[in-house]
Amino acid sequence: MSHVLSEETHRNLLARIPHCTGREVSDWLRTIGDGPALRFEEKVSWLRHEHNLAYGHAKALIHEYDLRRAARKLL
């Protein structure tokens, strides 16, 4: 899949999101959860176009959303 990031790159991108966007990661994750049900790259495009996010930040947010959603399913 095209959305594979190293753990370090993923964490670095997430850490920079509040500074770059003015919104916390948790706020972005809620926005994604309330957004349209799309495939990974479509969600990335949606964030980029609707919320004016950089590609790397959008990709990291969608990846984090998917990781957290998968973790909830395991519980």
Residue pairs with C-beta under 8 A, 6 or more apart in sequence:
1 40
2 41
3 40
3 41
3 44
3 59
3 62
3 63
5 13
5 59
5 60
5 63
10 60
10 63
10 64
13 56
13 57
13 59
13 60
14 25
14 60
14 61
14 64
16 57
17 23
17 24
17 25
17 28
17 57
17 60
17 61
18 24
18 25
20 54
20 57
21 28
21 53
21 57
25 61
25 64
28 61
29 61
29 64
29 65
29 68
31 51
32 43
32 47
32 61
32 62
32 65
33 65
35 43
35 46
35 50
36 43
36 46
38 46
40 62
40 66
43 58
43 62
43 65
44 55
44 58
44 59
44 62
45 58
47 53
47 57
47 58
47 61
47 62
48 54
48 55
48 58
51 58
53 61
